[in-house]
Amino acid sequence: MKRRILIVEDETMIAKDIESKLRNIGYEPLPLVSSGEKAVEKAGKLRPDIILMDVVLDGKMDGIEAAGQIKTSFNIPVVYLTAYSDDSTLERAKVTDPFGYILKPFGERDLHSTIEMALYKHSNNEKLLKSMEEVIDALASTLEIRDPYTAGHQRRVADLARAIALEVNLSDSETRGVYLAALIHDIGKIQVPTEILSKPGKLMSAEFDMIKTHPQGGYDILKKVDFPWPIAEIVLQHHERLDGSGYPCGLKGKEILMEAKIIAVADTVEAMSFHRPYRAALGKEKALDEISTHRGTLYDPDAVDACLKLFREKGFKFKA
């Protein structure tokens, strides 16, 4: 299958020349785009394999700003096209982690080698992310084996958190981070004695205090791992509440990451909907009433609204 390439170039003659070159060397050029705004829009709709992006573009958004949004939202590799390379432009471009540069004018050989190298680098990045996800999945499985009463809890929370993230329009990359953080949000419980985790009766104050250490424990386990997302910080904050009544740091409002606010909602709904060692399941409606009642005080309003919409309008259901 031919690689599909989006050309973002506001000079028609140059764009047509690049289009011709791409066809000659076996790629499939997509309809031409001439502005940063259109580049972001088409990247989301067409999902090309790679984007050739002119640095200087018509409109409010130049190529560097457009590339930054595309990187965050869609994880599509971008190669910059430029006729000059002053220091300030290069410094701005570096922030977007481009997969290459092509200086105008250029021939088919330069174009082909730059595109293939960019695709190769992107493929390796994706393999690395896949390996990271597999490690996170293994960590989640380890905790579930140790704590059978909450088997499936983290996965159900992760599924709901991902759906909420999409509903509140987080980017693809941010949503991926939310899902992975939710998948191991309780990893710190590995430091809590199993007899406390599985205790069938009401917990004593000292026992509950020990369980409340799990966000910090999770952070300590994850903080040295160089994730592309703030996984450790999200895990640390998933029991924080908007009014500062949460733990372990008593953070308020904007001090809490949006990803952690989303997981807080998903975690609450899942926990109340399913059986726990110390109580029977309270049910989905009780759980939805809980987040609705405390919308804006304990739980983020956007995350709550998205969660309610998912269950009451879109038919979201937890997996068995």
N, C-alpha and C positions, 0 to 999 in steps of 0.2 A: 504494500500500500504506500502510495506517495505521501511524503510529509507535507502537511498543510501549513503554509506560511502566510502570516498577515504582514503586509507592508504598510508602514505608517510614514508617509512622505507628502509634504505639501507642495512640492514642485512636480507638476504633472509629467514633464518630459523625463525627469529622473526616475519617478515612480514607474513609468511605462518601461524604461530601460531595465530596471531591476526585475520587473515582472517578466520581461523577455528572457533575461539571463536565468532566472529561476526555472522557467520552463525548459530551457536548453539543457540544464544540468539535472533535470528529473524531479523537480519539486512541483507542488501544486499551489500557485499563488491564489490567495483569497481576494475578494473584491477590495480595491484600494481604499485606504483611509487617510485623511489629510489633517486631522486634529487630534489632540490628546484626549479630549472628551469622547470622541467617537472611538478612539483606540480602546479605551477602557470598556465602553459599551460592547464593541464587537468582540473583544477578548472574552467577555463573559458569555456572550451568545454563541460564538463560533468555536471557542476553545481550540485555537490553533496549536500546532506542535511547537511553534517558535514565532517570535515577533521581531521583525526588523524595524527599529524605531529611530526616526530622525530626531536629533536632539532639539533643533529649533523648529517649532511648528506654529501655525496660525492658531488663534483662539487664546483663551485664558490659561490653558494648561499646556506646558511644553512637554517635550518627550520624556524628560527626567521625572517630572511629577507624575505623568501617566504611567511610566514604568514602575514607579514606587507603588502606585495603587494596584497595578496588575500583579506585582510580586506578592503583595499582602493578601489580595482577594482571591487570586486564581492560580498562583504558583506556576506561571507559564514563563519559560526562559525568554529573556529579551537581549537582543544584540543591538548596540547603538550604531547608527549611521551618522557620521559627522564630517564636515569639511574642515574643521579646525578643532584644536584640543587645548584651549587655554587652561591654566591651572585651576581657576575657580569652577569652570564647567566640569573638569575631571573630578574635583573634590565632591561636587554635588552628585555626580554620576556614581561614584564609588559607593555611596550610601545605599544605592538600590541593588548592589551586588549583581551587576550585569554579567552576562555569560560571554561577552566579547565586544570588540569595537571594530568597525570597518571604516577606514578613512576614504572619503570620496576624492577622486574617482577610483573605482576598483574594477577588476576583471572577474570573469567567471570562476577562475581557480581560487582567488582569494575569498570570494563569496562562498563557494562550496566548502572550503577547508574550515572557514570560521563557523559556518552553520553546523557542520558535522562535529566540530569540537564542542560547540555549545550543547548540542543534543547529547553528546557523550557525558559531559559534566553533569547535565541535568539528570540523566539516567542514574549516574552514580549517587547523586544526592538523594534521589527517590529510594534507591536501594538502602542507603544509610537510614533514612527515615523509617523504612519498612522494618529494618532490623531493630530499631529503637522501639517501634510499636510492638514487636514480638516480645521484647524484653519486658515491657510494661504489662503485656498480657500475661506473661509468666509470673510476674510479681502478684498480679491480681489473683491468679489461680492458687498461688502459694498461700495467700491469706484465707481464701475460701476453704481450702483443705483444713486449715488450722481452726477456722471458726465456721462450722457447718450450719449454724443457725442463721448466719447471714449469707450463706451461699447464694450467689446470684444477685445479691444486693448491689454491689458495685457496678455490675454490668447493666442492671436495670436503671440505676441512676445515670450511668453513662449514656444509655440510649435516650432517656428523657432529656438530659442536659444538652445533648447534641441537637435534639429536635427544638428545644427552646432557643438555643443559640442561632439556629437557622431562622426561627420565627422572628427574632429581634434583629435580624439582618447582620449578624457578625459575618466576617469574611470566611471564606473556605478554610484559610489557614487558622484563624482564631477558633473556628468551630472544631477543627481537628484537635487543637490544643485543649479545648474544653472537654472533649470526649476522652482524651488520654488522661487528663488530670482526674476526671471523674472515675475512670476505670481503676485508679489506685488511690482515691481520696482517703481511704481508711487504712492505708498501708502501715501507718503508725501503730495500729492496734496489734501488730506483730510483737510489740514490746509489752503488751498487757497480758497478764496471766489468763490462760484459757478458762480457769474456774470462775473468773469474774465475767468474762465475755459470755459464757454460757450459763450463768447463774439464773435459775428459774424464778427466784423471788425478787423482791424489791432490793435494790442496791443500797448499801450503807453509804454514808457521806464520803468516807475515805475511798471506797471502791469507785464511786462515781468520779471523784477527783482524779483517780488514776486513769479512768477511761478518757477524761477530758484532756489528758496529756497527749492523746494520739495525733492531733494536728501538728504539734511541735515535733513529735517523734517522726512523723512522715516527712516533715520539712528537713529534719536532720539527716534522714536517709537519702533524700533526693537532691539536696542543695548543691552537691558537688558534680552532679551530672549536667553536662552542657546541652540541655534541650533547646530546640528552637523556640520554645514557648516558656513562660514563667511557671512551669509545672509545680516546682517546690513551693512557690509563693501562693499559688492557687490552693494547693493542699493545706497549707498553713492557715488560710483564711476561710475555709469552707464552713466553719461554725461561727464566724463573725456575723453580727446583725447590725442593721442600719442605725439603730438607736444606741449602739455601743454596749449592749447587754450580752453580746456573744463572747467567745473565747477563742484563742488564748490571750489575745492582745487588747481586747475591748475596742477594736477599730470602729469608726463610724462612717456612714455615708460614702463619700468619694474616696475615703482612705482604703476602701475595699475594692479589689479588682472586680470588674464586671463578670469575668469568668467564675470567680468564687461566689458571687451573688447568684448566678445561674445554678451552680451546683447546690447551693444552700436550699433553693426552692425544690430542685429535683430530689435531693436527699430527704427533705422533710416529707414530701408527698409519698415517696417510695416507702420510707420507714413506717409511716402511719398506715399505709395500705396493706402491709404484710405482717405476718406473725413475728413476734420477737420472744426470746426465752422468758421474759418477765411479763408478757401480756399477749392477748390474742390480737389479731389484726383489727384495726379500727375501721378500715374500709376507705375506698377512694373518695367518697363524698365528704367524709369527715376531714380527710387530708386537704381536699380542695377548699373546704370551709376555713380550715386553719390558715392557709396562705392568703385567702381572700380577706379574712378578718384582720390580719396583721400586714396587709399590703401597705407599703410606705412607712411602716414603723419598724418591723423586723425584716421584711423581705422587699427586694427591689420591685417597684411597680411594673416596670416593663417585663421583667422575668415572670412575675405573677400573672399578668395579663396574657402573656404568651402561653404559659402553662394551662391556664383556664381555657383558652381558645383551643389548644391542642386536644384536650379531653372532651370539652363540651360541644365543639363545633367540627373538629376534624377527626374525631373517633380514635384518638391515640389510645393504645392499650399496651400495658407491660407484657413482655414475653414471659411465658411460664418458666 
